[in-house]
Amino acid sequence: MTNRICHIEIDEKGLMRPTPEIEQERKVAIFDLLEENSFGLPPREGREVPPGPYRLALAIREGRLVFGIAREDEAQVGEFHLSLGPFRQVVKDYFQICESYFEAVKRLPPSQIEAIDMARRGIHNEGAAILQERLEGKAEVDRDTARRLFTLICVLHWG
């Protein structure tokens, strides 16, 4: 399949060292993303769509989220920048609920952990929906891919 991400790189320059929980979330998101994803570039005015699979580099530069896209052979095919503004509140909410979840796992019964986890998934879905909306016209991703990419955006926000 050519409409997929085959490699992902996160620019960690300037980021704080993540907590073990955040690092685990990142590793799982990258693993799951590389196992299964849907990522394509839409046609542009008279330009041929560069064939995938794609290498994706994520970074935050000058207060913007940067998606660097290359072909599998590492030839650069494009870069686009997204404002972080639309993500700020949902990322903040996601980190707060994750902290509650990580604490709950240590001391609360399963029924309470499940309730917090449901809230966490809801916020995660909201972040993924914002990402899909912001990517419109730039990249085409399915819901699961957007969810995993949102996790990586949260990791970048950590710094």
C-alpha positions as CSV (number, residue, x, y, z in Angstrom):
1,M,0.0,0.0,0.0
2,T,1.4,3.4,-0.9
3,N,-0.9,5.7,1.1
4,R,0.9,5.1,4.4
5,I,3.7,6.3,6.6
6,C,6.7,4.0,6.6
7,H,8.9,5.9,9.0
8,I,8.4,8.6,11.6
9,E,10.9,10.9,13.2
10,I,10.2,13.4,16.0
11,D,12.5,16.4,16.3
12,E,13.3,16.4,20.0
13,K,15.5,19.5,20.0
14,G,14.4,21.8,22.8
15,L,12.0,19.3,24.3
16,M,12.0,18.5,28.0
17,R,12.8,14.9,28.9
18,P,9.4,13.1,29.0
19,T,8.1,11.2,32.0
20,P,8.3,7.4,31.7
21,E,4.5,7.4,31.0
22,I,4.8,10.0,28.2
23,E,7.7,8.1,26.7
24,Q,5.7,4.9,26.8
25,E,2.7,6.6,25.1
26,R,5.1,7.9,22.4
27,K,6.6,4.5,21.8
28,V,3.2,2.8,21.5
29,A,1.9,5.5,19.2
30,I,4.8,5.2,16.8
31,F,4.7,1.4,16.9
32,D,0.9,1.3,16.2
33,L,1.2,4.0,13.6
34,L,3.9,2.1,11.7
35,E,1.9,-1.1,12.0
36,E,-1.2,0.3,10.5
37,N,-2.0,3.8,9.1
38,S,-3.6,5.6,6.2
39,F,-1.7,8.7,5.1
40,G,-2.0,10.2,1.6
41,L,-1.3,13.5,-0.1
42,P,-4.3,15.1,-1.9
43,P,-4.0,16.1,-5.6
44,R,-2.9,19.7,-6.1
45,E,-3.6,22.1,-9.0
46,G,-2.0,20.4,-12.0
47,R,0.7,18.7,-9.9
48,E,1.2,14.9,-9.7
49,V,0.8,13.4,-6.2
50,P,4.2,12.1,-5.1
51,P,3.9,8.4,-4.5
52,G,4.2,6.9,-1.0
53,P,4.9,5.3,1.3
54,Y,6.0,8.4,3.1
55,R,8.5,9.3,5.8
56,L,7.1,11.8,8.2
57,A,9.1,14.2,10.3
58,L,7.3,16.1,13.1
59,A,8.7,19.1,14.8
60,I,7.7,22.4,16.5
61,R,9.4,25.4,14.9
62,E,8.6,29.0,15.7
63,G,5.5,28.0,17.5
64,R,4.1,26.0,14.7
65,L,3.6,22.2,14.1
66,V,5.7,21.2,11.1
67,F,5.0,18.1,9.0
68,G,8.0,17.2,6.8
69,I,7.1,14.6,4.2
70,A,9.6,12.6,2.1
71,R,9.3,9.5,0.0
72,E,10.5,6.2,1.2
73,D,13.9,6.9,-0.6
74,E,14.2,10.1,1.6
75,A,13.5,12.5,-1.3
76,Q,11.7,15.5,0.1
77,V,8.2,16.0,-1.3
78,G,6.8,18.7,0.9
79,E,6.4,20.4,4.2
80,F,3.4,22.1,5.8
81,H,2.9,24.0,9.0
82,L,-0.1,24.1,11.3
83,S,-0.9,26.6,14.0
84,L,-0.7,25.1,17.4
85,G,-3.5,27.4,18.7
86,P,-6.4,25.0,17.9
87,F,-4.6,22.2,19.8
88,R,-3.7,24.0,23.0
89,Q,-6.8,23.4,25.1
90,V,-7.3,19.8,24.0
91,V,-3.7,19.0,24.6
92,K,-3.9,20.6,28.1
93,D,-7.1,18.7,28.8
94,Y,-5.5,15.5,27.6
95,F,-2.4,15.9,29.8
96,Q,-4.6,16.6,32.8
97,I,-6.7,13.5,32.3
98,C,-3.7,11.4,31.6
99,E,-2.1,12.5,34.9
100,S,-5.4,11.5,36.6
101,Y,-5.4,8.2,34.8
102,F,-1.8,7.3,35.6
103,E,-2.5,8.1,39.3
104,A,-5.7,6.2,39.2
105,V,-4.0,3.0,37.9
106,K,-1.8,3.1,41.1
107,R,-4.6,3.3,43.7
108,L,-8.2,3.1,42.4
109,P,-10.5,0.2,41.7
110,P,-11.0,-0.9,38.1
111,S,-14.4,0.7,37.8
112,Q,-13.1,4.1,38.5
113,I,-10.1,3.6,36.3
114,E,-12.4,2.7,33.4
115,A,-14.4,5.9,33.9
116,I,-11.3,8.0,33.7
117,D,-10.0,6.0,30.7
118,M,-13.3,6.6,28.9
119,A,-12.9,10.4,29.5
120,R,-9.3,10.2,28.3
121,R,-10.4,8.4,25.1
122,G,-13.1,11.1,24.5
123,I,-10.5,13.9,24.7
124,H,-8.2,11.9,22.5
125,N,-10.9,11.6,19.9
126,E,-11.5,15.3,20.1
127,G,-7.9,16.0,19.4
128,A,-7.8,13.6,16.5
129,A,-10.9,15.3,15.0
130,I,-9.2,18.7,15.3
131,L,-6.1,17.3,13.6
132,Q,-8.2,15.8,10.7
133,E,-9.9,19.1,10.3
134,R,-6.5,21.0,10.3
135,L,-5.0,18.6,7.8
136,E,-7.8,19.0,5.3
137,G,-6.3,19.8,1.9
138,K,-2.8,19.0,3.1
139,A,-3.0,15.3,4.0
140,E,-5.6,12.6,4.1
141,V,-5.7,10.5,7.3
142,D,-8.2,8.1,8.8
143,R,-9.4,8.3,12.4
144,D,-7.0,5.8,13.9
145,T,-4.0,7.5,12.2
146,A,-5.2,10.9,13.4
147,R,-5.5,9.5,16.9
148,R,-1.9,8.2,16.9
149,L,-0.6,11.4,15.3
150,F,-2.4,13.4,18.0
151,T,-0.5,11.4,20.7
152,L,2.7,12.4,19.0
153,I,1.6,16.1,18.9
154,C,1.0,15.9,22.6
155,V,4.6,14.5,23.1
156,L,5.9,17.5,21.1
157,H,3.8,19.9,23.3
158,W,5.4,18.3,26.4
159,G,8.5,20.4,25.6
